[in-house]
């Protein structure tokens, strides 16, 4: 009976690891550190998981920036082909867009 606390600690550890792994994987998928998510899930449980679920996805902004830059570059290429801008203006715009990515 005196060793009943070992079962309680073991159960908490298993549940903590489960929350930690789930939270860590979700955190990593959103572009953050796996281990930050793991420890948040391990120590905070459902609250750590909720925190990771509501935090902003870093990858979402990066993909939009790359897509927007590619679209802009295509527009500049069309302007170059139609003679609206010169080759040097196109290269300048292209270099500026590539620095954004």
N, C-alpha and C positions, 0 to 999 in steps of 0.2 A: 504494500500500500504506500510505502514511503517513496517508491520509485515511480509513482503515477505521473509525476511531472515530466519524466522522460518521454512518455507517450504524447503529452501535450506539446512539448517542444518539437518533437519529430513531426507531428501533424502540422504545426505552424510552419516549420521549415519546408515541408513538401508543398504546402499551399503557397508559401512565399516564392519558392523557386518556380512554380507554375505561373503565378502572376508575373514574376520577373522575366521569364522567357517570352511570354506573350507580349508584354509591354516592351521589352527590348527589341523584338522583331518588328513590332509596329513602329517604334521610334526610329529604327534603322531604315525602314521603308520610307519614312517621311524625310530622310536626309540627315538625321541626327545620330549621335553615338548610341550604339547598341547597349553599352554598359551603363550609360546614364538612365536609359529606359529600364534596364534590368533592375538596377538598385531602387529606382522609384517604385517599380512594381513589387519588388521584394519587401521593402519596408513600409510602403503605403497601401499596398494591396489594390483594392478597387479604386481608391482615390488616385493612385499613380496611373492606373490604366485610363481613367477618365481624363486626367491631365494630358496624357499623350494623345488621346483621341481628339481633344479640342485644340491642340496646338497646331500652328500653321505648318503646312507642308512646304519645305524648302525646295523640293524638286519641281513643284508646280510652277513657281515663278521662273525658274531657270529654263524650263521647256518653253514657256510663253515668250521669254526674251529671245531665245534662239529662233523660234518660229517667226516672231515679228521682224527680227533682223533679216531673216531669209526672204520674207515677203518684201521688205523695203529694198533689198538688194536686187530682187527681180524687177521691181518697179524702176529702179535706176537703170538697169540693163535695157529695159524697154524704151526708156527715154533716150538712152545712148543710141540704140538701134534706129529710132525714129528721127534722130538728128537734133533733138531738143537740147541736149547737153553734150559737152565735149568729152573726149577720152580722159583728159586730166580731171575734169569735174567728177566723172564716174569713179576714177581711181581714188580721189579724195573722199568721196562718199563711202566707197567700199572699205577703205582703211578705217574710217570712223566707225562704221558698223562692226567691223571685225574686232575692234578694241572693246566694244560693248560686251561681246560674248566672252 
